[in-house]
Amino acid sequence: MIGSSYQRANLELGGDCGTESNWLTVAIERSSVGVGVSGPAITDLCGVETYTLSLSKNSYIAYDLLAIFDLDPDDNGTDNYYYMPGTTFFTGTFTEDGGGNISAFEPETATAGELRWNFQSVGGWSGDMTSVGNILVDLRMPCSATDHTYGANAKYNDRCGNGTIPREFSVSAGSYEPMWVREGNISMVKMPEAYYATENTAQWSLTVINGGDGAAYNLNVIDTLDSDLSYSLGNPEPEDVTGKVITWNFQSLTTTWNGLTDLDGDGYYDDLVAGGTVGITLEANIDDCSNLNNKVYADWGCCFGPSLR
């Protein structure tokens, strides 16, 4: 029985005093789990930030515990965030009843729109937790996101429903969203606008400017040469030259270059900071004298990033 009941305690007194009765309240409680979720107040479109799913519980065992980070609280079928694989980190102590401490493990991603940490899949496979803590993950907001909400919930059983699937109890937090989402805004300048060739080569510079209030992630610059031009050299060296198409994705850089740095932790110095610029110089061979134009294009984003769907 759950709730409060009364237990009578009798005290036998000698002689003519008789029996003294005293009624005591006995409280009987059940397992209780709490959940919270938090993230940055300000972030970038395509930015990678750390989000926290917080778990708490009372003094009773939480049976069959399942923690869920909700990437699609609006249920529109599109994840509002990408999970960055390998970034799960635990703080506090997660302890399985009779099984010891549980180390951080990767979430299950088979359920659309959810990151699921099923504690029945690790340790002694009971999922019965005597202590819980916080789950920290790195998430990226995709460039296509129009809704920026996220949430969390936890599912579990008490002693009466131990082993029951689906679990009997569920608690939730959210949805929440950042107060402000910044965004990159790039433009480009080519100098000189016209080149008067006196030799068999031509040189020009390209400058990409990020005028937005957020970083421009995964910058690409593509210069397409006309039929009478061919690539000679560039600074920095392009990552790809295919025929007349020269591509800089900056993934060969080993350190910062002008305004480029690694903001998202992917190991590439291809993120242009807000207000930053990056310069490229290009030299091309003049193979003939008729078709000598070139077209330059730049883009950035993360729509091609990891997806759970």
N, C-alpha and C positions, 0 to 999 in steps of 0.2 A: 504493500500500500504506500502511496506517495502522499505527503502532506503532514498533518499533525495528528497525533493520537494521545490518549491519556494512559498513564501507567500508575496503578495504585501501589503505594508502599505502606506496609503495615508494621507498626512498632508495638511489640508485646511488652507490656509493663507489668511488673510483679505486684503481688498483693491485690488490693481492691481497685487499682487504677484502671484495669481493663486494657483495651486496644485503642491505639491512636492511629488514625488513617490520614495519609497525606497524598494528594493527587499531583503527579508531576507531568508536565508536558514533554513529550518526546517528538522532536522534529525529524522527519524522514524526507531527504531531498534526493534529487536525481542529477545526473551529469548535466552540465551547462557549458556551452562553448560560445565565445564571443569572437567577432571578426571585424576588422577595420581595413581600410585601404587608403593609401596616400601617394602623391606624386608631386612633381614640380609645379609651382604656381605659374612660371613662365617657361616656355620651351620653343624650339624651332620646328617648323615643318620639316620633316625628314630627320629631326634631331634624335639622338639616342640619350635617354635619361633612365635613372634608376627609380623604380616604383616598389612600394612595400605593401605586402599583405600581412596584416598583424593578427595573430591568433592569441586568444586567452581562454582560460577555463577555470572552473571552480576546483575544489579539492578532490572531486571524484573522477574516475577514469572516463575519458572520452573514447568510446568504442567505435572502431571501423572508420576512422577519421579520413575525410576527403576534403582538401582545400582547393578552391577554384578561383582563378583570376579571370574575370569576364572581360573579353576584348570587344564585345558587341552588345552592350546593355540595351541598345535601341532595337535589337533583333531585326535589323534590316538586311542581314545576310552578308555584310561587309565588315571585316575586322577593322577596328579603328586604330589598332597598333599591331606591329610585328614583334614577335619574340626574337631576341638575339640569342641563338643557341649557345649553350655552355655558360650562361651568365647567372644561373640560380645560385643564391648564397643564403645561408641560414644564419640568423643571430638568435641569441637565447639558446635554450636547450630543448631539443625534441627527444623525448625519452619514451620508449615503448615498454609497456608493462611486462616485466620479466625478460626483456630483450636488449636492454641497454640503449645508448644514445643513437639517434638516427642522423647520419650526415646528409648534407645537401644532395639532392638528386634532381635530374631533369624532369620536367613536367610531361605528361602525356598530352599529345596534340591532336588525337584522332577526332575529338568532338569539336565541331566547327565553332569558332568564336570563343574557345575556352582553353586555358592552361590548367591542367588538373594534376595535383599532387596526391596520389592515392597511397596513403601510408600502409595499406594492406599489401602493397607490391614490394616493400623493402623490409629490411631487418628480419624479424621472425614471421612476417606476413600476417600479423594479427590486426594491425592498425589501431591497437588499443593504447592510447597515449596517456601517460601520467603527467607529462609536462609538454608545453608547446612554446613556440616563440614567433619569430618573424621570418617571412620569406621575401627576399629581395631579388628583383629581376631587372634586366635592362630591356627596355622596349623602344622601338622606333615608330614614330608617327609617319605613316606613308604620305607621299606627296599628293595622293588622290583623296586624302581624308577630308570629309566635310563635317563629320561629327567626331568630337574629340573626347567622348565620355568613356569611362571605364568603371569597373566595380569588382566586387568579390563576394564569395559566399563560402560557407563551410557546411558540410553534411556529416552527421554522426548518429550513433545510437547510444542509448543508456543501457544499463544492465538488463533491463527487461527485454530490450530488442537486440541484444548483442548478436551479431552475425546476420541481422536482417538486411537484405538488399531488395529494393531501394531503401536507403537509410530513413529512419523515422523523423529525424529532426534536421532543420535547415535554418541557418541564419545568414543574413546578407548585409552588405554595406555598399553605399553608392546608389545611383551613379554620381561620379565626380568628373570634373574636367579642368584643364588649366585655365587660369584667368586670362592669359594672353598667349597667342601663338604667333611667333615671329616668322618672317618669310624672306628668303633671298630674292633679289631682283637684279639680274645681270644685264649689262650692256657692253658694247665692244667698240673700240676705236682702232682703225688701221692707219698707219703712217708709213710713207707719204701716201696721199690719196692717188697721186699719179707719179709714175716713175719713168724717168727719161734714161733709157739704157745707153751707155757708152761702151759697155763690154758685153760679153756673152753670158752674164749673170745679172740677176735682179735681186734686191734685198728689200724687205719691209718688216715692220714690227706690228704685232697685235697686242692690244692691251684689253683685258677683260676687267670690268669694274662691277663690284657688287654694291649697288646702291640701296639694298633692302635693309631691314632692321634685324634680319636673321642671316645665318650662314647659307651659302649655296653649296650643297653637298654633292660629291661625286661629279666634279666639273669635267666636261668634255669640250674640246675645241677641235673643229674639223675645218681644214682648208682644202678646197678642191681647185686644182690647177687646170687652166685651159690646155688645149691640145698641143700648143707649141711651147709649153713650159714643162719642166721635169724637176723633181726634188733634188736639191744638192745637200743642204745641211740645215739644222735648226738648233736653237738654244732656248730651252732644253731640248734634247733629242726627242722626237716623237716616239710614241710607243708602237705606232703602226704606219707603214707606208705601203699602200696597195694601189699601184698604178699612179693615177693623178690625185688620189685621196690621201691626205696626211692627217693623222689623228693623234692628238695628245689627250690621254686620260690620266696622266700624271702618276700612274701607279708604279712607275719605275723610280720615282723620287725616293731618296733615303733620308731626307730631312726637309724642313720647311723651305718653301720657295716663294719669295715675295709674300703675298697674303695667303698662300696655301699652307694648310697644316692638317693634322689628323684630329678632327673633332669628334668623330663617331667611334674611334677605337678599333677600326677595321684594319689598321696597319698601313693605310695608304694616305699620302699627303696630298689629297685631292679635294679638300674642303676649303672653299674661299670664305674667309671671315667677313662679317658685316662691315661695310665700308672699305674692304680690302681690294687690292688690285693684283693682277699677275700679268707679267710681260713675256711675250714670246717673240723671238726674231727668226726669220725664215729667209733662206737664200735658195733661189731656183735657177736652173739653167735655162737660157733662151735658146731653144732648138730651132725655131723658125721665127718669122716676123709678122705673122698674121693674127693668130689667136693667142693673146697674151693676158687675158683677164684671169682673175681668181675669185672664188666665192668663199666666204668665211662664215662659219656657223658655230654657236656655242650653246650648250644646254647643261642642266644640272637636275638632280632629283634622286628619288629612291623607289620609284614605282617598280623597278626591276629587282627590288630587294627580296629577302626571304619572306615567304608567305605560308600560312598554315592551311591554305585552301587550294 
